[in-house]
């Protein structure tokens, strides 16, 4: 009976029936496609080559997922720069401990070549992981035989001691073969220390300069002591290469009677001796970096040019003494800072600054290569007590040259204020620098220093004020810092 009614309805209304059949067919087809897509997503979610365990996969920027799965040529050279920093300061940081319980770094599908003792060569696909971390995200493969446990290299990558971390990011370097003018190579440890009343400070540099792969290089100690509003006292010591010891695996450095060494607890012991018109300076300080307050390091360059920079102690405290002749000043938990620079410096200029701003610490900078054709944006790095907080990229920094200083009998204008700001999505940051004191150096006549651009290198002390919103939270703070530029 139902079949007869359906047949007569089709005969009576053929076009309407055809339209209904067509619509029903489209609906069924869409449902099949959606079910297929869902099944494909489920299959990919279970694919160990794509996920490797866990719930979220972080991939290199620009990498096609299918290229990674199939091992195509386009996926051979992708990597996540600063992977250990991302692991330590982002994914495995205390800030995200309520959301992330385990993180596993993994490398999959890399092309390697295995050569036998008989000279045969085979192309293989290789993977790498830290066994304990992969097990923590339930991503380990079935082990047929033997053991797969963390070795010391795995431990040092994921859980370095504080001393190991210092050495890993603060060691010295050898100029790469791409550097043409290797005699312009320079590398140094830099420290600054501020007195409790914020009116006296010291700049201390341990410099290795020249082509360290030849016999034309040496070391120097450069110390500047400043009492706000007064003349600077400068000291230096030039040391031949035979009395300089540096390492490409540790941060320890010795230049004559002066040295920088990392103590077992991760603190820095800073000993410096140099000569000046007021007499000799003798520095003996212990610099204690705040936990998680570091910048891991970065380098960039073009053909023949390289600039590298790391900050092992972005926020630190210093205790000890600075003595000139028989007069000594003691420091107890004084505001301090330490960074490390390397590269080619002839004709190079920069904007740079580091300051405390309440519970935050800010680092900013940019480097101008001699042949730079356009101005680069600033790099702004912000931390708090839990470590890394944000990176911003203001397009420019605006200086107001409302101060003046005298260099070699010539009066030059120097900044009295500087402002930079950036907006990235819903995040905003504005920084205002109020300059309280400035030192100008004519770099072309600075004995012992690398040959910088310029001609005037400006070192400033002042306050930094920040305000904005990060992650929906308002941030603000003010504190003291040091800043550099050129005029």
C-alpha positions as CSV (number, residue, x, y, z in Angstrom):
1,X,0.0,0.0,0.0
2,X,2.8,2.5,1.0
3,X,4.7,1.6,-2.2
4,X,1.6,2.3,-4.4
5,X,1.0,5.7,-2.7
6,X,4.7,6.6,-3.2
7,X,4.6,5.5,-6.9
8,X,1.4,7.5,-7.6
9,X,2.8,10.6,-5.9
10,X,5.9,10.4,-8.1
11,X,3.7,10.1,-11.2
12,X,1.4,12.9,-10.0
13,X,4.2,15.4,-9.0
14,X,7.3,14.2,-11.0
15,X,9.3,17.5,-10.8
16,X,8.7,18.0,-7.1
17,X,9.7,14.4,-6.5
18,X,12.9,14.9,-8.5
19,X,13.8,18.0,-6.5
20,X,13.2,16.1,-3.2
21,X,15.4,13.2,-4.4
22,X,18.1,15.6,-5.5
23,X,18.1,17.4,-2.1
24,X,18.2,14.1,-0.2
25,X,21.1,12.9,-2.3
26,X,23.1,16.1,-1.6
27,X,22.4,15.7,2.1
28,X,23.7,12.1,2.2
29,X,26.8,13.1,0.2
30,X,27.6,16.0,2.6
31,X,27.2,13.6,5.5
32,X,29.6,11.1,3.9
33,X,32.2,13.8,3.3
34,X,31.9,15.0,6.9
35,X,32.3,11.5,8.3
36,X,35.3,10.9,6.1
37,X,36.9,14.2,7.3
38,X,36.2,13.2,10.9
39,X,37.8,9.8,10.4
40,X,40.8,11.4,8.7
41,X,41.3,13.8,11.6
42,X,41.0,11.0,14.1
43,X,43.5,8.9,12.2
44,X,46.0,11.9,12.2
45,X,45.4,12.5,15.9
46,X,46.5,8.9,16.5
47,X,49.5,9.1,14.1
48,X,52.6,8.9,16.2
49,X,54.6,10.4,13.4
50,X,52.5,13.5,13.6
51,X,51.9,13.8,17.4
52,X,54.4,11.6,19.2
53,X,52.2,11.5,22.2
54,X,50.6,14.4,24.2
55,X,47.6,16.5,23.2
56,X,49.3,19.5,21.4
57,X,52.1,19.5,18.9
58,X,54.3,22.6,18.4
59,X,55.8,22.6,14.9
60,X,58.4,24.9,13.1
61,X,56.8,27.9,11.6
62,X,56.0,27.4,7.9
63,X,56.2,23.6,8.0
64,X,53.5,21.8,6.1
65,X,52.0,18.9,8.2
66,X,51.9,16.5,5.3
67,X,55.5,17.3,4.4
68,X,56.5,16.4,7.9
69,X,54.5,13.1,7.8
70,X,55.8,12.0,4.4
71,X,59.4,13.2,5.0
72,X,59.5,15.3,1.8
73,X,62.6,17.2,0.8
74,X,60.9,20.5,1.8
75,X,60.8,19.3,5.4
76,X,64.5,18.4,5.8
77,X,65.8,21.8,7.0
78,X,63.1,22.9,9.3
79,X,63.9,23.3,13.0
80,X,62.7,25.2,16.0
81,X,65.3,27.9,16.8
82,X,66.1,28.2,20.5
83,X,64.2,24.9,21.2
84,X,65.7,24.5,24.7
85,X,64.7,28.1,25.7
86,X,61.1,27.5,24.4
87,X,61.1,24.2,26.4
88,X,62.4,25.8,29.6
89,X,60.9,29.3,29.6
90,X,57.6,28.7,27.8
91,X,56.2,25.1,27.6
92,X,57.7,23.7,30.8
93,X,57.8,26.9,32.8
94,X,56.0,27.4,36.2
95,X,53.7,29.9,34.5
96,X,52.0,27.2,32.6
97,X,52.3,24.4,35.2
98,X,48.5,24.3,35.7
99,X,47.8,23.7,32.1
100,X,50.8,21.7,30.9
101,X,52.0,18.6,32.9
102,X,54.7,17.3,30.5
103,X,56.6,18.5,27.4
104,X,58.7,16.3,25.1
105,X,61.1,17.7,22.4
106,X,61.3,15.4,19.4
107,X,63.0,15.3,16.0
108,X,61.4,13.1,13.3
109,X,62.2,12.1,9.8
110,X,65.6,13.7,9.4
111,X,67.7,12.6,6.5
112,X,71.1,11.1,7.5
113,X,73.7,9.1,5.7
114,X,75.3,6.0,7.3
115,X,78.7,5.0,6.0
116,X,80.0,1.5,6.8
117,X,83.6,0.5,7.4
118,X,83.6,-1.0,3.9
119,X,82.8,2.4,2.4
120,X,79.1,1.7,1.6
121,X,76.8,4.6,2.2
122,X,73.0,4.4,2.9
123,X,70.4,7.1,3.3
124,X,68.3,6.7,6.4
125,X,65.5,8.6,8.2
126,X,66.4,9.3,11.8
127,X,64.5,10.5,14.8
128,X,65.6,11.9,18.2
129,X,64.0,12.3,21.5
130,X,64.6,12.5,25.2
131,X,63.3,9.1,26.5
132,X,62.0,10.3,29.9
133,X,60.2,13.3,28.3
134,X,58.6,11.2,25.5
135,X,57.4,8.7,28.1
136,X,55.9,11.5,30.1
137,X,53.6,12.4,27.2
138,X,52.9,8.8,26.5
139,X,54.5,8.9,23.1
140,X,57.2,6.3,23.3
141,X,57.5,3.6,20.6
142,X,57.4,-0.1,21.4
143,X,60.9,-1.1,22.4
144,X,61.8,-4.6,21.0
145,X,65.0,-5.1,23.0
146,X,67.6,-3.2,25.1
147,X,67.0,-0.1,27.1
148,X,66.1,3.5,26.1
149,X,67.0,5.9,29.0
150,X,68.2,9.4,29.4
151,X,72.0,9.8,29.1
152,X,73.9,12.8,30.4
153,X,73.4,14.8,27.2
154,X,69.6,14.3,27.6
155,X,69.7,15.5,31.2
156,X,71.9,18.5,30.3
157,X,69.5,19.6,27.6
158,X,66.3,19.3,29.6
159,X,67.5,19.7,33.2
160,X,70.9,21.5,33.2
161,X,72.4,22.6,36.4
162,X,72.5,26.3,36.9
163,X,76.3,26.2,36.2
164,X,75.9,24.2,33.1
165,X,73.3,26.6,31.8
166,X,75.7,29.5,32.4
167,X,78.5,27.8,30.4
168,X,76.2,26.7,27.6
169,X,75.0,30.3,26.8
170,X,78.0,32.3,28.0
171,X,81.0,30.6,26.4
172,X,83.4,32.2,23.9
173,X,83.5,31.7,20.1
174,X,85.9,31.3,17.2
175,X,85.3,33.6,14.2
176,X,83.6,31.6,11.4
177,X,85.3,31.1,8.0
178,X,82.8,33.5,6.5
179,X,84.3,36.5,8.3
180,X,86.6,38.3,5.9
181,X,88.1,41.0,8.2
182,X,88.9,38.7,11.1
183,X,91.1,41.3,12.7
184,X,87.9,43.3,13.5
185,X,86.6,40.4,15.6
186,X,85.9,41.2,19.3
187,X,84.2,39.4,22.1
188,X,83.6,40.4,25.7
189,X,82.0,39.9,29.1
190,X,80.3,43.1,30.3
191,X,79.0,43.8,33.8
192,X,77.4,46.9,35.4
193,X,76.8,47.6,39.0
194,X,74.7,50.4,40.6
195,X,75.0,51.8,44.1
196,X,72.1,51.7,46.6
197,X,71.5,55.5,46.3
198,X,71.5,55.2,42.4
199,X,74.2,57.9,42.1
200,X,77.3,55.8,41.4
201,X,77.9,53.0,39.0
202,X,80.6,50.9,37.3
203,X,80.9,49.6,33.7
204,X,83.3,46.6,33.6
205,X,84.3,44.9,30.3
206,X,86.6,41.9,29.7
207,X,87.5,42.1,26.0
208,X,89.2,39.7,23.7
209,X,89.9,41.4,20.3
210,X,91.5,40.5,17.0
211,X,91.8,37.3,15.0
212,X,92.1,34.7,17.7
213,X,93.0,32.0,15.1
214,X,96.2,33.9,14.4
215,X,98.9,35.6,16.4
216,X,97.3,39.1,16.1
217,X,95.0,39.3,19.0
218,X,95.0,40.2,22.7
219,X,92.9,41.1,25.7
220,X,92.0,44.3,27.6
221,X,90.1,45.3,30.7
222,X,88.0,48.5,30.5
223,X,86.5,50.0,33.6
224,X,84.4,53.2,33.9
225,X,83.4,54.5,37.3
226,X,80.8,57.3,37.3
227,X,79.5,59.5,40.0
228,X,76.4,61.2,38.6
229,X,77.0,64.7,37.4
230,X,80.8,64.4,37.7
231,X,83.7,63.4,35.4
232,X,84.1,59.7,34.7
233,X,87.1,57.8,36.0
234,X,88.4,55.4,33.3
235,X,90.8,52.6,33.7
236,X,92.3,50.1,31.3
237,X,94.8,47.3,31.0
238,X,96.1,45.9,27.7
239,X,97.2,42.2,27.9
240,X,99.1,40.2,25.3
241,X,97.5,37.0,24.0
242,X,100.0,34.9,25.9
243,X,98.3,35.9,29.1
244,X,94.7,35.5,27.9
245,X,92.8,32.3,28.4
246,X,89.3,31.8,27.1
247,X,87.1,28.7,26.4
248,X,84.6,27.8,23.7
249,X,82.9,25.5,26.2
250,X,82.8,27.5,29.4
251,X,82.2,31.1,30.4
252,X,85.5,31.3,32.4
253,X,87.9,33.9,31.1
254,X,91.3,35.1,32.3
255,X,93.0,38.3,31.1
256,X,96.2,38.8,32.9
257,X,95.5,39.4,36.6
258,X,91.7,39.8,35.9
259,X,89.2,37.0,35.5
260,X,85.6,36.0,35.2
261,X,84.6,32.6,36.6
262,X,81.4,30.7,37.2
263,X,81.0,29.4,40.7
264,X,79.4,26.0,41.6
265,X,76.2,27.8,42.6
266,X,75.9,29.6,39.3
267,X,77.2,33.0,40.6
268,X,79.9,34.9,38.8
269,X,83.2,35.8,40.5
270,X,84.5,39.1,38.9
271,X,88.1,40.1,39.5
272,X,89.4,43.1,37.6
273,X,92.6,45.2,37.8
274,X,93.4,48.1,35.6
275,X,95.3,51.4,35.6
276,X,94.0,55.0,35.3
277,X,94.9,58.6,36.0
278,X,93.4,58.4,39.5
279,X,95.4,55.3,40.3
280,X,94.7,51.6,40.1
281,X,91.3,50.1,40.3
282,X,90.8,46.7,42.0
283,X,87.4,45.0,41.6
284,X,86.2,42.0,43.6
285,X,82.5,41.2,43.1
286,X,80.2,38.2,43.3
287,X,77.3,38.6,40.8
288,X,74.2,36.6,41.6
289,X,71.7,36.3,38.7
290,X,68.0,36.1,39.6
291,X,66.4,32.7,38.7
292,X,65.1,32.4,35.1
293,X,66.2,36.0,34.4
294,X,68.2,35.4,31.2
295,X,68.1,35.9,27.5
296,X,69.4,32.8,25.7
297,X,71.4,34.5,23.0
298,X,71.0,35.2,19.3
299,X,73.2,36.1,16.4
300,X,72.6,37.4,12.9
301,X,74.7,38.5,10.0
302,X,75.3,38.8,6.3
303,X,78.2,37.8,4.2
304,X,81.3,38.8,6.1
305,X,79.4,40.2,9.1
306,X,78.2,38.6,12.3
307,X,76.8,40.0,15.6
308,X,76.0,37.8,18.6
309,X,74.6,38.6,22.0
310,X,73.4,36.8,25.1
311,X,72.4,37.9,28.6
312,X,73.0,35.4,31.3
313,X,72.1,37.8,34.1
314,X,69.4,40.2,32.9
315,X,68.4,40.8,36.6
316,X,71.1,40.3,39.2
317,X,72.6,41.4,42.5
318,X,76.3,42.1,43.2
319,X,78.2,42.1,46.5
320,X,81.8,42.9,47.0
321,X,84.1,45.9,46.6
322,X,85.5,48.4,44.1
323,X,88.7,50.0,45.3
324,X,90.6,53.0,43.7
325,X,94.0,53.5,45.3
326,X,93.3,53.1,49.0
327,X,89.6,54.1,48.8
328,X,87.1,51.3,48.7
329,X,83.3,51.2,48.2
330,X,81.4,48.1,49.4
331,X,78.3,46.8,47.6
332,X,75.7,44.5,49.2
333,X,73.0,43.1,47.0
334,X,73.4,46.0,44.6
335,X,71.5,46.1,41.3
336,X,73.7,44.4,38.6
337,X,73.6,43.1,35.1
338,X,75.8,40.9,32.8
339,X,75.8,40.3,29.1
340,X,78.2,38.8,26.5
341,X,78.8,40.1,23.0
342,X,80.8,38.7,20.0
343,X,81.2,39.5,16.3
344,X,82.6,42.0,13.9
345,X,82.4,45.5,15.2
346,X,84.1,47.9,12.7
347,X,81.5,50.5,11.6
348,X,78.7,48.9,13.7
349,X,76.3,50.9,15.8
350,X,73.4,50.0,18.0
351,X,70.6,51.1,20.3
352,X,70.4,49.1,23.6
353,X,69.1,49.2,27.1
354,X,68.3,47.1,30.1
355,X,66.3,48.3,33.1
356,X,64.2,47.1,36.0
357,X,60.6,48.3,36.0
358,X,59.0,47.3,39.3
359,X,58.6,43.5,39.3
360,X,59.5,43.4,35.6
361,X,62.8,43.6,33.8
362,X,63.1,44.9,30.2
363,X,65.8,44.4,27.6
364,X,65.7,46.2,24.2
365,X,68.1,46.7,21.3
366,X,68.9,46.6,17.6
367,X,72.2,46.5,15.7
368,X,73.1,48.4,12.5
369,X,75.5,46.7,10.2
370,X,77.9,49.0,8.3
371,X,76.1,48.3,5.0
372,X,72.5,48.3,6.4
373,X,70.1,49.8,3.9
374,X,67.1,50.3,6.2
375,X,66.4,50.7,9.8
376,X,65.5,47.6,11.7
377,X,62.7,47.5,14.4
378,X,63.7,47.2,18.0
379,X,63.7,43.9,19.8
380,X,62.0,44.2,23.2
381,X,62.3,41.3,25.7
382,X,60.3,41.4,29.0
383,X,60.6,39.1,32.0
384,X,59.1,38.8,35.5
385,X,59.7,36.5,38.5
386,X,58.7,33.5,36.5
387,X,61.0,34.2,33.6
388,X,60.1,35.1,30.0
389,X,56.9,37.2,29.7
390,X,56.7,38.7,26.2
391,X,58.6,39.8,23.0
392,X,57.6,43.0,21.2
393,X,58.9,44.7,18.1
394,X,58.5,48.5,18.1
395,X,59.2,50.0,14.7
396,X,61.3,52.8,16.0
397,X,62.6,54.6,19.1
398,X,62.2,58.4,19.4
399,X,64.9,60.4,21.2
400,X,64.6,63.9,22.5
401,X,68.2,65.4,22.6
402,X,67.6,67.7,25.5
403,X,70.9,67.3,27.3
404,X,74.5,68.2,26.4
405,X,77.9,66.9,27.3
406,X,81.5,67.8,26.4
407,X,83.9,65.4,24.6
408,X,87.4,66.5,23.9
409,X,86.4,70.2,24.3
410,X,83.5,69.8,21.9
411,X,79.9,70.1,23.2
412,X,77.4,67.6,21.7
413,X,73.7,67.0,22.2
414,X,72.7,63.7,23.9
415,X,69.2,62.2,24.8
416,X,67.2,63.4,27.7
417,X,64.2,61.2,26.9
418,X,63.3,58.3,24.7
419,X,60.0,56.6,23.9
420,X,59.0,53.4,22.0
421,X,55.8,51.4,21.8
422,X,54.2,48.4,20.1
423,X,50.8,46.8,19.6
424,X,50.6,43.0,18.8
425,X,47.0,41.9,18.7
426,X,45.5,42.6,22.1
427,X,49.0,43.0,23.7
428,X,50.4,46.5,24.1
429,X,53.6,47.9,25.6
430,X,54.9,51.5,25.9
431,X,58.3,52.3,27.4
432,X,59.5,55.8,28.4
433,X,63.1,56.4,29.3
434,X,64.0,59.5,31.4
435,X,67.8,60.1,31.1
436,X,69.5,61.3,34.3
437,X,73.1,61.1,33.2
438,X,75.1,60.6,30.0
439,X,78.7,59.8,29.1
440,X,79.9,60.4,25.5
441,X,83.0,58.7,24.1
442,X,84.7,59.5,20.8
443,X,85.2,55.9,19.7
444,X,87.9,56.6,17.1
445,X,90.3,57.6,19.9
446,X,89.3,55.0,22.5
447,X,92.4,52.9,23.2
448,X,91.8,49.2,23.7
449,X,88.2,49.3,22.3
450,X,87.1,47.7,19.1
451,X,86.7,50.1,16.1
452,X,83.1,51.1,16.4
453,X,81.0,53.4,14.3
454,X,79.9,56.7,15.6
455,X,81.7,58.9,16.0
456,X,80.2,59.3,19.6
457,X,79.2,56.4,21.7
458,X,76.6,57.5,24.3
459,X,76.2,55.6,27.6
460,X,73.2,56.7,29.7
461,X,71.7,56.0,33.1
462,X,68.1,56.8,34.0
463,X,64.7,55.4,34.7
464,X,62.4,53.2,32.6
465,X,58.6,53.3,32.9
466,X,56.5,50.6,31.3
467,X,52.7,50.3,30.9
468,X,50.4,48.2,28.7
469,X,48.4,44.9,28.7
470,X,49.7,41.4,28.2
471,X,47.4,38.4,28.0
472,X,44.5,40.6,29.1
473,X,46.4,41.7,32.3
474,X,47.5,45.3,32.9
475,X,51.3,45.7,33.5
476,X,53.2,48.7,34.8
477,X,56.4,49.5,36.6
478,X,59.3,51.9,37.0
479,X,63.0,51.4,37.8
480,X,66.6,52.2,37.0
481,X,68.6,51.1,34.0
482,X,71.4,51.8,31.6
483,X,71.0,52.6,27.9
484,X,73.2,53.1,24.9
485,X,73.1,54.8,21.4
486,X,75.3,56.8,19.0
487,X,75.5,60.4,18.0
